[in-house]
Amino acid sequence: MQVPVKSEYMAEWKNLRVLGKGSYAVVYLAGVILPKEHKWRFAAVKTSNRYSFSFDSLQKEKRILELFKGCQEIIQYYFCQYSLEESSVICNLFMEFAPHGSFGDLIRKKALEEKEVIIYTHMLLKGLCCIHREGVVHCDLKPDNILLFPSSDAHAKYQLKIADFGLSKTRGETNDDLGKIRFRGTPFYMSPESVVGFMEAPLDIWSLGCIVIEMITGSPAWCDIQSQQKLIWKLGFLQEAPKIPNELNWDCKNFLSKCFVKDPKERWTAKMLLDHPFIQKEYPTSSTFNPSSFFSYDIVSFVSHKR
């Protein structure tokens, strides 16, 4: 049983179901009643376990998410509430609930049309611009860590938001694993330099390239690799990039080649890629950031939508 303790924001909430589990935390769909309100709203609540590393991880994620208030392409953090469970302090992060699941669920069903690929890649690039501007490296960018929200854009079915900053590297953190052969994030989205411990913004760009291939083909970029050992060999020693499908047009192939430049110092940045001809097909002028609203998708509209 959780007993509330002093928090930055007090709200009554009820766990409705588990949305996901990891080694550091459990994410619940929760019904929330805010102070002085009498209606339930939906939120996602990420809850630490009783181990100190779990609590510390969520505290770090909280600090990171606070940097991105108002960025439409990043999951929005609302507030944090603490509780006691068997003498352990539990951290509960309240965030936007994604009613349409993950981007991974979407692209595993079917490959996307080129126009959709451009629209969603544009969203991810805008999110990465925001992340990298604050000196943060996501370190685990993949379709399952990208969530789907209703879109206000008539040309896009969904608004993508980057989530799960549990493995992220922040400004000032050193590359403690430099020289060690290991995976910090999900192996099939890691870059050659990251395998040997160099975790900087170009890693996220490489991961984005892998995601673009997956959007287009419906299969992971390294779908022909069956083991992590073989992938380590290709990335860490041969410094190979995933194969770019032959059937793609020149603009798309060139875009991917900029994501997969071997030297991370020469790899294109998110800001540079926003001006690439592949993106400019649909976005000839730069877009501005639109702030997300507090509890932008509440329980009433969700229930009405499901009906």
N, C-alpha and C positions, 0 to 999 in steps of 0.2 A: 504494500500500500504506500502511495506517495503522499507525504504531508507537505503542504505548501510552506515555503519559507520566504523571507523578504526577497522581492524581485523588482526589476525595473518597471514591470507592468503586470498587474494582477488581473487575471481573467479566469472565469470558470470554464473548464473544458472537459469533454468526454471523448475517450478513445472509441472510435467507431469500427475501425479495422486496420490491419497492418498493410502498409503499402510496399514496404521493402525492409530487408534486414541486411546488415553488414557486420564486420568485425568490430566497428567502433560504435555503432548506433542502430536504433530501430526507427523507421519513419512510419508514423500513423496518420490516417485520415481522422481528423478530430472535428467535433462540433464545438464551437466556441461561443460563449456569451461574454461580450465586452462589458466593463463597468457602465452602469446607467443605461444599458440597453436590455431589451427583452426578447430579442430574436437570436436564433442560432445562425452562425455563419460557418462555412467550411474553412479549414486551414490544414496545412501539412505540419505535423509536429515531429521534429527530429529529436530523439531522446537518447541521452548517453546511458551507458550501463554503469555498474558499480566500480569499475576500474578507473584509476586516475588518468591513464592514457586516453581513455574515451572522453572523459570530462575535458581534458586539456585540448583534445582534437576539436571538440565542438566549440570551445571558447575561441580557438583560433579561427574556425570557420565563421563564427559570429563577427569577429573583428574584420574579417575579409569582406563579408556581405555588407557590413555597414559602409564600406567604401563605395558601394554600387547602388545606393539609394537613387531611384529614378531612372536607372538604365533599363530600358524596355526589353533588352535582350538578355538580361540576367535575372534569375529568380530573386524575388524581393523578400527580404527579411523584415518581419514586423516587430517582434520583441522577444525577449528571453525571460523564461520563468524558471525558478529553481524550486526543488522539492527535496525532501528527505526520504530515503528508502533504506530501511535497516541500517541506519547510522551513516549512510553514504549520501553525499549531495549529488543530486541528479540535475543535469542541465536539459532544459526543453527549449528548443528553438522553434518559434512559430513563423512559418513561411507561407507563401502562396501555394495553393493546392492546384495541381495541373489536372484538369478534368479529362483530358484526352490522352493521358499516359505519356510514354516516352517516344522520342524520335526513332529509337531503335525498333520499337513495336511497329511503327509506320513503315519504315523502309524494308523491314524483313518480309512484309506482305507482298510488296511489288516494287519494282524499280520506278523511279520518278521520271517525268518528262523533263527535257532540258530547261524549260521556262521555270518549272518548280525548283529545279536544282539551283538555278541562278538566284531565285528569290530567297531560298533558304540559306544559301551560302552567303548572300549579302547580309542577312540577319546575323549569322554567326560571326562574320567579319566585324560588324558593328559591335557585337558583344566583346570580341577579342580586343578591339581598339580600346574599349573602356577598361578591360582587365589589365592590359599591358601598360596603359597610361598610368595606372596606379602602382606599377612595379610588381604586379602579381603574375605568376605563371600558373596556369591551371594544373598542368602535369597529368591530367587524366581525361582529356577531352575525347569523348566517344559518343555514339548515338544514344546509349542508355543513360548518359548524364546530360542529355538535352531533353527538355520537357515541352509538351505541346499545350498551348493555350488558344482560346478563341482569338481570331484575328480581326482587327478593325480595317485591314487592307482588303479591298475588294478583289485584288489579284492573288491573295494568299489564303489558303484554307485555314492555316494555323499560324500563330505567332510562336517562334522558337525562343526558349530561354535556357541559357546555360546554367547548370546546377551542380551540386556536389563538389565543394571546394575542400574536401577533407584531406587531400594529398597535395594541395597547392603550396607553392613556394612564394614567400613574400619578400618585399624589398628588404635588403639587409641580411637575409639568410644566406649562409655560405653553401657551396656545393660540397657537403661533407663526404659524399660517396665518390668523389672524383677519382677515377682510375679503377674503380671496382666494377666488375661486369655484373649488372643486376637490372631488374625492371622495377621502377618506382610506381608506374601506372600500369595500365592494361597493355600487355606486350605488343599486341597487333596494331597499336596506334602510337608506339614509341618511335623516336628518331634515332639515328646512329649515335649522335653525341650523347643522348640521354642514357643510352645503355651503359656508357662508361662514366655516368654520374654528372654530366654537364646539363643542368636543368635551367634553361632560360627560355625567353619568349619564342624563339624559333621552333622549339619543340611543339608548341601548340599549333604552329602553322603546318608542320609536317602532319600532325594528327588531323588537321582540317583537310589536307589533301587526301588522306585515307578515307575520311568520311565522305568526301565528294565522290570518290570512286564507288563507294558503297551505295550512295544515293542513285548513281547512274546504272549500276549493274545489279543491285539487289544482293550482292555478296560482299563479304569483307575483302579489303584490298589484298590481303595475304591469304586468300582462301586456298591456295595451292600448298601452303606450308602446314604440315601436320604436327610439328612439335616445337616447343619453346627453344630447345637446343639448336635446331636448325635456323630458327629465326634469330637467335643471338649470333650465330655464325654469319648470317647474311647482313645483319645490321652492324654488329660490333666489330667484325673483322673485315668483311667485304664492303661494308658501307653501301649496300644496295638499296635502291628504292623499289616500291611496288611497281609492277608492270602497268603502264598506262594503256588502257584498251585501244586497239587500233581503230575501232569504228568511230571514235570521237572526232569532232571537228577540230580544226587547227587552234581556235581560240581556247577551247577547253583543254586540249593537250598542253598548250603553252602555259595556261594558268597552273595546271598541275605540275609542270616542270619547275615553276617558280616556288611551289610549295616543297618540292623534293630536292632542292639544291643541297648537295652534300655538306658544303661549308656553311655552318649556321650563321656566320657573319655575312654571308652573301645571300642567304635565303630572304625572300621578300617578306616585308612586314604586313600586318593586317591592313594598315593604312594604304600601303602601296597596292595591295591586291584589290582594294575597293575601286581603284582607278584602272584596273586591268580591262582590256576589251571584252573579255568574257562576261564580266559583271556589268560593264557599261551598256551591253545590249539592252538590258532592262532598266538600268539606272544611270542614264547619261549625266545626271547632275547629282551632287552629294546630298545625302539625307541628313536631317537633324534628328536628335534624340528626343523622344517623347516620354515624359515621366509616367511611371505606372501609378495607378491609384491604390490607396490602402484597401486591402481586402477586395481586390479588383474583380473577383469572381466568387460571389457568396453563395450560401446554401440555397437561397430562394431561387436564384436564376439557374443554379445547377439542376435542381429538382425539376423545374419547368422545362429545361432543355432535354433532360432524360425522357420526359413524357412525350 
